[in-house]
């Protein structure tokens, strides 16, 4: 086991979704959002 509670993991995923880093696809799962590569 990871030693993390379900609530902790859910809150972390909710934060990442709110920041636009994760996308939820109903019936498919959770995916990383595509972000443009910014070159400096």
HELIX and SHEET records of a PDB file:
HELIX    1   1 UNK A    6  UNK A   18  1                                  13    
SHEET    1   A 2 UNK A  22  UNK A  25  0                                        
SHEET    2   A 2 UNK A  29  UNK A  32 -1                                        
END                                                                             
